[in-house]
Amino acid sequence: MIVLERAQELRDRCEHARCEGQSVGLVPTMGSFHEGHRSLMRTARAETDFVVVTLFVNPTQFGPNEDLAAYPRDFERDRAIAAAEGVDVLFAPSVDEMYPDGPPLSTVHVARLTDGLCGAARPGHFDGVTTVVTKLFSIVGPSSGFFGRKDYQQLAVIRQMAVDLDLPVSVRGCPLVREPDGIAMSSRNAYLSEDERAAARVLSQSLRAAADLVIAGERDAREVEAVVRRMVDAEPLVTLEYDEVRDARTLEPRESMEGEVVLALAAGVGRARLLDNVVLTVTGSEVAVDLGVGAGEREPGSVP
């Protein structure tokens, strides 16, 4: 594996790989790698010939009171993990390399899908995400980009951006990965104290309870949301920001649990802001549940 810091050097390497007939896969990250990141790298390694992982804590997606300065960073550990997963190039640019003239005057904005959910609490966040991802797509020229489903709204926004702008990239959504205790893997889990981590389990537990309710026959989205709200509100160390049922593709609010929907939540636990979700596909009395992979507890299944 080679480590590059210059965009032009990365562009040249990727162009050479394409000229050799190789497909290029891109895994954009902000570092502090965990098993969720590793799963993205493995999928990219299995599906493409030349794998690029980017490590860049992007300042344009952080608000003025967010954790940019404190965001977990451990470059040597991340480099070792990427090398162990068979990554071809680790791209670790500086802020000056990505934004040589300061914050960009041109930004990419995806309307509607960025309304509500995390977009309501983090104005400008998704513009920062879509702009930096567009820059990375432009530099790398991948055939496929690999993104985790924990950040479900982000995945939906990037997919829409690629479609709207006719970008020649297949945006691959990869499974949400959970810790053995059920907590969705996140770099921000490092912020949690022992007590906060124990309390944070209520997030995945509430999603399981909501999924079980749907399996039992509940189709009113407000009732499903209420199950999550009651369970999380009962945990004093966790503050629920939102839990909402949305269309899995358009992110439009849904009144009923029919078709493919996502129940997404965000909550504050200590100084960490954590995300989680469950995707349900409801067809008549049949319910398929996707809570991700790696959880130690029983996951709801399907009913005939």
C-alpha positions in Angstrom: 0.0 0.0 0.0 1.2 3.5 -0.8 0.2 6.7 1.1 -0.4 9.8 -1.0 -1.1 13.4 0.1 -1.3 15.1 -3.3 -4.5 15.0 -5.4 -2.6 15.0 -8.7 -0.5 12.1 -7.7 -3.7 10.2 -6.8 -5.3 11.1 -10.0 -2.3 9.9 -12.0 -2.3 6.5 -10.1 -6.0 6.0 -10.7 -5.7 6.9 -14.4 -2.8 4.4 -14.8 -5.0 1.7 -13.1 -7.8 2.4 -15.5 -5.5 2.3 -18.5 -4.4 -1.1 -17.3 -8.0 -2.2 -17.5 -8.6 -2.2 -13.7 -11.8 -1.0 -12.0 -11.3 1.6 -9.3 -13.1 1.5 -6.0 -13.3 4.4 -3.5 -14.0 4.3 0.2 -14.2 7.8 1.6 -13.6 8.1 5.3 -12.7 10.5 8.1 -10.4 8.0 9.7 -10.5 6.5 13.2 -11.1 3.1 11.5 -13.4 0.5 13.1 -14.9 -2.7 11.9 -17.5 -0.8 9.8 -14.7 0.9 7.8 -12.9 -2.5 7.5 -16.1 -4.0 6.0 -16.2 -1.3 3.4 -12.6 -1.9 2.5 -13.2 -5.7 2.2 -16.3 -5.1 0.0 -14.3 -2.7 -2.2 -11.4 -5.2 -2.4 -13.8 -8.0 -3.4 -15.6 -6.0 -6.1 -12.9 -3.8 -7.6 -9.3 -4.2 -8.8 -7.7 -1.0 -7.4 -8.9 0.2 -4.0 -8.5 3.8 -2.8 -9.3 4.7 0.8 -9.4 8.4 1.6 -8.7 9.7 5.1 -9.8 13.3 5.4 -11.5 15.0 8.4 -13.5 17.4 6.2 -13.9 20.8 8.0 -16.7 22.0 5.7 -19.2 19.4 7.1 -18.7 20.5 10.7 -20.7 23.3 12.2 -19.1 26.1 14.4 -20.0 24.3 17.7 -19.2 20.7 16.5 -16.3 18.4 17.3 -13.9 19.1 14.4 -10.9 19.7 16.7 -11.7 16.8 19.0 -12.7 14.3 16.3 -10.7 11.1 16.9 -7.5 10.8 14.9 -4.8 8.1 14.9 -3.1 8.0 11.5 -0.5 5.3 12.2 -3.2 2.9 13.4 -5.4 3.7 10.4 -2.6 3.2 8.0 -1.9 -0.3 9.5 -5.5 -1.3 9.3 -5.8 -0.1 5.6 -2.7 -2.0 4.7 -4.0 -5.2 6.4 -7.2 -5.0 4.4 -5.3 -4.9 1.1 -5.9 -1.3 0.2 -3.8 -0.1 -2.7 -3.7 3.6 -1.9 -4.4 5.5 1.3 -5.1 9.2 0.4 -4.5 11.5 3.4 -4.5 15.1 2.1 -4.2 18.2 4.2 -6.9 20.8 4.4 -4.8 23.0 2.2 -4.5 20.3 -0.4 -8.3 19.9 -0.6 -9.2 23.6 -0.2 -6.1 25.5 -1.3 -7.9 28.9 -1.4 -10.0 28.4 1.7 -13.6 27.2 1.8 -14.8 26.6 -1.8 -16.9 29.1 -3.6 -18.7 26.3 -5.5 -20.7 23.8 -3.5 -23.0 20.9 -4.3 -26.5 21.0 -2.7 -29.1 18.3 -2.8 -32.5 19.6 -2.0 -35.4 17.9 -0.2 -33.4 14.8 0.9 -31.4 17.1 3.2 -34.5 18.6 4.8 -35.2 17.2 8.3 -33.5 14.4 10.2 -29.8 15.3 10.5 -30.2 18.2 8.1 -32.4 20.1 10.5 -29.9 19.9 13.3 -26.8 20.5 11.2 -27.4 23.2 8.7 -24.9 23.1 5.9 -23.6 19.7 6.9 -24.7 17.9 3.8 -23.5 20.6 1.5 -20.0 19.9 3.0 -20.4 16.2 2.5 -21.7 16.3 -1.1 -19.0 18.9 -2.1 -16.1 16.9 -0.7 -17.5 13.6 -2.1 -17.8 15.2 -5.5 -14.2 16.4 -5.3 -13.1 12.9 -4.4 -15.1 11.3 -7.2 -13.5 13.8 -9.6 -9.9 13.1 -8.4 -10.3 9.3 -8.2 -12.7 8.6 -11.0 -14.0 5.4 -9.4 -16.4 2.9 -10.9 -17.9 2.3 -7.5 -18.0 4.2 -4.2 -18.6 2.4 -0.9 -20.6 3.9 1.9 -22.0 2.6 5.2 -25.8 2.5 5.9 -25.4 3.8 9.4 -25.4 7.3 8.0 -28.5 6.5 6.1 -29.5 10.0 5.1 -26.0 10.7 3.9 -26.1 7.5 1.7 -29.4 8.6 0.2 -28.2 12.1 -0.5 -25.0 10.9 -2.2 -27.0 8.4 -4.3 -29.3 11.2 -5.4 -26.4 13.5 -6.2 -24.8 10.8 -8.4 -28.0 10.3 -10.3 -28.8 14.0 -10.7 -25.3 14.9 -11.9 -24.9 11.9 -14.2 -21.8 10.9 -12.3 -20.3 7.6 -13.7 -20.1 6.1 -10.2 -22.1 3.2 -8.7 -22.9 4.3 -5.1 -22.9 1.1 -3.1 -24.6 1.1 0.3 -23.0 -1.5 2.6 -24.5 -3.0 5.8 -24.5 -1.1 9.1 -22.1 -2.9 11.4 -22.8 -3.3 15.1 -20.7 -3.9 18.2 -21.3 -7.2 20.1 -23.6 -5.3 22.5 -25.7 -4.0 19.6 -24.4 -0.4 19.4 -23.9 0.8 15.9 -20.2 1.2 15.2 -19.1 4.8 15.1 -15.8 6.7 15.5 -17.7 8.8 18.1 -18.2 5.8 20.3 -14.8 6.6 21.6 -16.3 9.6 23.4 -18.5 7.4 25.6 -17.8 6.7 29.3 -18.5 3.2 30.6 -21.9 4.3 31.9 -22.8 6.2 28.7 -21.9 3.2 26.6 -24.2 1.0 28.7 -27.0 3.6 28.3 -26.4 3.9 24.5 -27.5 0.3 24.1 -31.1 1.6 24.4 -30.9 2.9 20.8 -30.5 -0.4 19.1 -32.8 -2.0 21.6 -35.6 0.5 20.8 -35.2 -0.2 17.1 -35.5 -3.9 17.7 -38.6 -3.3 19.8 -40.1 -1.2 17.0 -39.3 -3.9 14.4 -40.9 -6.5 16.6 -44.0 -4.3 16.8 -44.2 -4.2 13.0 -43.7 -7.9 12.7 -46.6 -8.3 15.2 -48.8 -6.4 12.8 -48.6 -2.6 13.6 -48.7 -0.4 10.5 -49.1 3.1 12.0 -45.8 4.8 11.7 -46.6 7.1 14.6 -47.1 4.2 16.9 -43.8 2.7 15.8 -42.0 5.9 16.5 -43.6 6.2 19.9 -42.1 2.8 21.0 -38.6 4.2 20.3 -39.4 7.5 22.0 -40.7 5.8 25.2 -37.7 3.5 25.5 -35.1 6.2 24.9 -36.8 8.8 27.1 -36.7 6.3 30.0 -32.9 6.3 29.8 -31.6 9.5 31.6 -28.2 9.5 30.0 -29.6 9.6 26.5 -31.3 12.5 24.8 -33.3 11.7 21.7 -33.0 14.2 19.0 -35.4 12.5 16.5 -36.8 9.2 15.5 -38.8 9.2 12.3 -40.2 6.8 9.7 -39.2 7.8 6.2 -39.4 6.4 2.7 -36.2 4.4 2.3 -35.5 5.9 -1.1 -36.9 9.4 -1.1 -36.7 10.1 2.7 -40.2 11.5 2.5 -42.2 11.1 5.8 -44.3 8.1 5.9 -47.6 7.6 7.8 -47.8 3.8 7.4 -45.3 1.0 7.5 -45.8 -0.2 4.0 -43.2 -0.9 1.3 -39.6 -0.2 2.1 -39.1 2.3 5.0 -36.4 3.4 7.3 -36.8 4.1 10.9 -33.9 6.5 11.7 -32.8 8.1 14.9 -30.2 10.4 16.4 -29.5 10.9 20.0 -27.0 12.6 22.3 -25.1 10.5 24.8 -22.6 12.6 26.8 -20.7 14.5 24.2 -21.3 12.0 21.4 -24.1 12.4 18.8 -25.0 8.9 17.7 -27.0 7.7 14.7 -28.8 4.4 14.2 -31.5 3.0 11.9 -33.5 -0.1 10.9 -34.8 -0.7 7.4 -38.1 -2.6 7.1 -39.7 -4.0 3.9 -43.4 -4.6 4.5 -45.5 -6.4 1.9 -48.9 -7.3 3.3 -48.2 -9.5 6.4 -44.6 -10.2 5.4 -41.9 -8.1 7.1 -38.2 -8.2 6.3 -36.0 -6.4 8.8 -32.4 -5.1 8.2 -30.7 -4.1 11.5 -27.2 -4.5 10.1 -24.7 -7.2 10.9 -22.6 -8.2 13.9 -25.1 -7.5 16.7 -24.8 -9.9 19.6 -28.5 -10.0 20.4 -31.3 -11.7 18.6 -32.4 -9.8 15.5 -36.1 -9.7 14.4 -36.8 -11.8 11.4 -39.6 -12.2 9.0 -43.1 -13.5 9.5 -45.2 -15.2 6.8 
